[in-house]
Amino acid sequence: MRDKSTDEAAWRASRKCDGGACVQVGVANEEVLLRGAADPDGLRIAVSRDGWHEFVTRVKNGDFDCF
C-alpha cells in the first residue's frame, strides 16, 4: 500500500469506520503505520510487519476479547 507518485503510504480505513473515529493503516519502508483518521497529520505508530501479523492473528483468535 504505497503511492509511488508521492512515495507516501497509501492509507486505508475499515469499511466499518464510523464518522472518522477509526484507525487508518498504511505500509511504508517495510513497516506498518497506524494513525487516527480524525487527525491524519497527528501521531503515527510504526510496527514491524511481523508484529502487525501477530497482532491481527491474535485479534482474529479472540485473544483481546473483553466480553
N, C-alpha and C positions, 0 to 999 in steps of 0.2 A: 504494500500500500504506500506507494511513493509517487509523488507528482514529479516526473522527470523534467518538466519545463521550469520548475522553480526550485528543485532539489529539496523540497519540503515534504514532510509526512502528509499523506492523504488521510484525513481524519474521518472516522466512521462512528456513528452512534447506534444504539439499539433501535430497532423498529418500534419498540415499546416506550421510547423516550417520551416523557410527559411534560410538555411545556418548557423544555430546556433544562429541566432538573435531572440531568443524567451525566454519565461519564462518556467521553469520546476516546477512541483508541486509534493510534497510528503506529507505523513502523518506520524507523529511521536508524541508519548506522547499526544494524543488527540488534537494535533494542526495541522493545515495545514501549510506547509512550502513552500516558494517560493524562487527561485534563478534564476539567469541568466544562460542559457545554455552555453554561451561563457566563463564563469568563474565559474565553479561548486564549486570551493573552496572559492569563494568570499562571499559577503554579502548574508545573508539569512534573510527572513522576516517570522515571525510566526504570524498566526492569529487563532482565535478560529474556531472551526467547524461551529458554528452558524454565526460568522462573514463572513466566506467563503461562506456559503449557501446564506446569504443575498446578498453578492456581485454578485454571479453567477445569482441569481434571477433577480437582477436589471439590469445586463448586458443583459439577455435574454429579459427583458421588454423594453430595449432601453433607459433606464434612463441616459446612458452616451453617447448616440449618439450625435455627434457634427455636423453632416451634415443633 
